[in-house]
Amino acid sequence: MQRSSDEIKARCACVLENKSIAALVEASSSPSAAYEMIFTETKDVSMAKAGRWLAVLRRDYPVEYRKLVPIQPNTPCASISR
């Protein structure tokens, strides 16, 4: 079952303003990898789940994803807000 882009956006809304999380999603190869990377950095299950949904949006609705997360050159992944 594929979820609508609006439903996915609602599930990832809490991390949309977090540039560090967005950078980790950009660096990930899949939604599961995004979850693991975010959880490793933050130890926050809710944030990791929201980041996984952001990665699902990137995979399933790339145009919608780019509207929310524009491409930013040289985005560092090292400094995560905790």
C-alpha positions, -999 to +999 in steps of 0.1 A: +000+000+000+014+033-010+006+063+012-003+097-002+023+124-002+002+145+022+001+116+047+039+111+045+045+149+049+024+148+080+045+120+094+078+138+088+066+173+097+085+174+130+119+171+113+114+194+083+130+224+099+159+204+112+187+208+087+209+182+103+182+156+100+176+166+064+213+162+057+213+127+072+183+118+050+201+132+020+231+110+028+211+079+034+206+052+007+171+041+019+144+049+045+158+021+068+193+035+065+180+070+073+163+056+104+195+040+116+217+070+109+193+094+127+188+071+156+226+066+160+231+104+161+201+114+182+190+083+202+155+096+196+131+070+182+104+096+172+129+117+153+143+086+136+109+075+125+101+110+112+134+110+093+125+076+078+092+090+066+111+119+050+133+093+032+101+076+020+089+109+006+122+113-012+119+078-027+082+078-036+075+115-043+109+131-053+093+163-066+073+169-034+105+161-014+125+187-033+098+213-026+103+207+011+141+200+011+159+220-015+193+209-026+220+226-005+256+222-015+282+210+010+257+203+038+277+189+067+262+158+085+285+160+115+267+185+137+234+171+148+211+191+172+202+170+202 
